[in-house]
Amino acid sequence: MVWQINKATQKIVRIKGDKAFVTEDVVAREVPVTLFLNGKEFVTMVCSPQALEELAVGFLCSEGLLQSPEELESITVDEEKGLITVQAPGCDAESKFLKRNITSCCGRGRPVFYFVNDAKSMNKVTGVLLVTPGQVWDLSDRLEQMSVLFKETGGVHNAALCAPTEVILFYEDVGRHNAVDKIFGRAFLNRIPLHDKILVFSGRVSAEIVIKAGKMGLPVIVSRSAPTDLGLAMAEKLGITVVGFAKSERMNVYTYPARILG
C-alpha cells in the first residue's frame, strides 16, 4: 500500500504502571524535500514522502505563483534524492515570495508561509453549497475511517476534498498545511471545480488553512478540531463557513451558518 512509505519502526522502551519492556513502535516518516523552480533552489519542505508532485504544485498555487495548469511546463520528482524540479517560466518567484510569517505549527525550517495581507487582496468566496448536519458528521466519520497512517502512528494530519455525499481526494501528511496543499495540487492538475466542494480536515483551522481554502475557492471547512480567532476573522472576511469539533453527532458552526441546513 502507498501509505506504507510514510511510516517506519522504532525500538522503544514501553512503560505500563510498574513494568517496562522493549518493543517496537510505528512512527510517521518525515523527510526534507527541496523544490527547484526554473533551475533555482526555491524552498525545502519537510513532509511525508508521498504525493510530492501534488505537494509542490499545491504549494506554488497557495503562494500565488501558479495560476493555471498551462503555466506548468514540467515537473519531475526524484524521491530517492528528495528533489522536485518544476519548470514554469511564468512564475515570478523573486517578486512574489517575500515578507512571510512563519506558521504557528512549525519552526524556522518550515517553508510554508503566507502573505500578511493575503486576505485583503483575495476575492470573497461566493460558492453556493448547502450541507446538512448529517452529511457533515458522515464526512467527518469517513475522514477518520480513512486515516490509516494516523491510526498506526498518531503522528499525521489528514485532509479530504469532498462533495456533500462523497470523498473525492484524501491525503495524510506530518504537516497539516502539506495535506491541504496536496489536495490543492491534485485538484489544480485535474481541473476539479472547487466552488461547490468541502475541505474536511483533522487539524486546527488556523488563518493559514483558511487562506489556502480561500485561494481554492472552497466555501466550507469542516474540522474535527478547533479554529483560531484569526482563522475565524479571515473566514468572516472571505465568506467561508467554518465548522469545528465535527464528531460524535456534535459540531460548532462558527461562521456563515446558512450553508449548514438544520
N, C-alpha and C positions, 0 to 999 in steps of 0.2 A: 504494500500500500504506500501511496505517495507520502502520507504524513509520517511514515517511519523515519524518513531522512531528518525530521525535525526533533528527534529525541535521541538520548544517549543514556548509558547506565553509569552509575557511580557507586563505588563501595562506600558504605556508611556504617556508623555505629548507631543502632536504634535503641532508644531507652524507653521502656514502659514500666512505670512505677519504680520498683527497686531492681529491675532486671535490665541488663544491657547485652546486646548481641550484634555480631557483624552480619550484614546482609547487603543486598544491592537495591538501589532505588533508581527510578526512571526520572531523568531531568530533561528539560527543554533545551535544545541546542540554540546557541546564539552565536552568530558569525558576523564579522565585518565584511561588507561588500562595497567596493569602490566603483563609482559611476564616472565614466569618462564621457564628456559631452563635446562633440565636434572636435575630437582629438585632444582635448584638455581635461586634466583631472578636475572633477567638479565637486564631488562630495563623497564621503564614506558613510554608509548607512549600516547600523547594527540591527540585525533582523534574524528571523527564522529562515533557513536556507531553502526556501521553496517559493515558487511563483515569483521569481526575481524579475522577469520581464514585466509582469503586471505591477510590481512594486516600483520599478524605475519609471514606467510610463505614468503611473498614478502620482508619483512624487512630482514629476515635471508638470503634470496637469495641475496639481494642488498649488504649485508655486507660480502658476500662470505662464509657464514657459512653452507649453504645448496647447494650442487652441483647437486643432483639428487633426485627424489621422493623416491627412495629406502632408502635413509638415514633417511627419516621421519618415525619414528616408530609409533607415535601417536600425536594427537593434540586435546585438549579439550578446550572449551570456556565456561566460566561462565559469561554471560552478566550482571547478577544482581550484582555480586561482582566485576566485571571489571577485571577478571583474565583469562589469556591464559596460558595453560600448554602444553609445547612441549617436547616430548621425541625424541631426535635424538642423540644417543650415539656417533656418529662420529663427531659431531660438537665440534671443539676445540675453544671455545669462548674466553678463557682466553688469548691465544696467539695471536688471530686474532683481537679481538675487542679492539684495543689500539690506542692511539695517534690520536684523531679525531679533526676535525674542526667543530665548531657549524655552522649550515647553516644560511644563511642570513635572513630567514623569521621567525626566532624563537628565543626565549630567552634561558636561561640556562636550563629550564625544558624540552626542546625538546630533544628527544633521537636520532633523525635522523642525523647521521654524515656521513662523507666519509673520506677514507684514502687520505692524501695529495698526495700520489704517486700512487693512483689507476690507473690513465690513463696510467702511464708509464709501468705498468705490464699487461695491457689489450691488447687483440688482436684487430686488426683493423676490423671493420665491413665491410664485403665484399658482403653482400646480394645484388642480382640483382633485382631491383624493379624500374619500370617506372610508374610515376603518372602524369596525365595531370593536368593543372591548374583547369579545370572544376571539376575534381574529388576532388582536394584539397578543393575548395570552397564548394562543396556539403558535404563533410565530416565535414567541419567546421560548416556549417549550421545545420547539423544533431546533432552535439555536443550541439549547442545552444538550439535546439528544445528539446533535451532530458534532459536538465538541469532544471528539475522541482524544485529541492530544491533551486538552485540559484535564480530562478525567485521568489520564496517565500521569501527568506531571504537575498539574496545578500551577504551571508557570507561563501560560499564554493567555492572550485575549482572542476573542473570535468576533467576526462580523459577517453579516449576511445582507445581500441585496434582495429584497422581497417585493412581490405583489401582495395584495391583501390575503390571498389564499395559497401562495406558493413561495418557496425559496428558489431564487434564480442563481445566485452566486454565494459561495461561502469560503471564507479564508480564516486561518488562525496564524498568529504571529506573537512573538515575545513583546512587540510594541503595538499598543492599541492603535496608534496612528498608522503603523505599517499595514495592519489588517484592513483599515479603511482605504488606504492608498491602493492596495491590491485590488479592491473592488472597483475603485475609480479607474485604474489602469485597464482592467479587463472590459469594463463597460465602455470605456473610450474606444478600445481597439475593436470591440464587437458592435459598436454603434448602438448600444442598448438605450432606448429612451428612458429618461430618469425622472421626468416631471410627475409621473404617477407611481413612483416606487417608494419603498420604505427602507431605511437603514436600521437593521436590528443588530444590537451591539451589546457586548458584555461589560464594557468598561465605563469609566466616568465620562460624562458628557461635558467636556471642557470647551473653552472658547475655540481651541484649535479644531476639535472634532466638528463643532457647529459650522465653522468657516469652511471646512472641507465639504460638508453636506451642502452648504450654500453654493459653493462653486460647482457642485454636481447638479444643483437644481432640485435636490430632494426635499419634498415638503414635510416629511415626518421622520423623526428619530425616535426609536424605541430602545431603551436600555434596561438591562436587569440591575443596573447600578444607579448612582446618584448624579445629578448635574451640579455644576458650579454656578455661582451667581453671575460671573462674567459670561459663561456659556449661555445662560438664560437671557442675559441682556442682548447678546449677539442674536439669539434666536428671535427675540421680540423684534429687533430691527430688521432681520432678514425674512421674517414671515414663516418661520419653521416651527412646527409643532414638536415639542419635546415631551416624551413620556418616560418617566423613571420608575424604578422598582417594579417593573412589569413581570410579576411572577406570582404563583400561588393565588391566582384569581384576585389580585390587587394591583393597583397602579396609581401613580400620581401623574396627572396631566398638568404641566407647568405653563405651557404657552399654547395659544391658538387651539383651545379645546373643541372648537366646532368641527374639526376634522375627525374627532372620535365620537361616533354616534353612541347614544346611550339613553 
